[in-house]
Amino acid sequence: MENKMVIEKYIQSKVTSEIEDNCLKETQDFLKLLSGRWTINILYILNKKSIKRFGELKKEIPGITSVMLSSTLRKLEKFDVISRKQFNSIPPQVEYFLTKKGKKLIFIFYEIDTWLGKIWNI
């Protein structure tokens, strides 16, 4: 009976540890994405004008390559920060916009900005 309880505790702690590790990894992956060179610029532009086409985004971000823009947009879409709407037209038309999670993230950025202003008088 005692061995069974020890085994159950071990299994429970192992499962809890794996869940915590997965959550930590997802958080680290998300923060790594946010710290990317172009991510904040993309989010700022999409917040300023709610819907943007790929070419419009590329024009508004000097120096970004099409490959990097596409990669960053895909990663933001993976985390449900932005959404992509594709139209069946010739030439293909794709629009990007912030999701509800993306809009909440923008709100968090404003809160961080306010906090920084209070703490460091920025």
Disulfide bonds with the S-S distance in Angstrom:
none
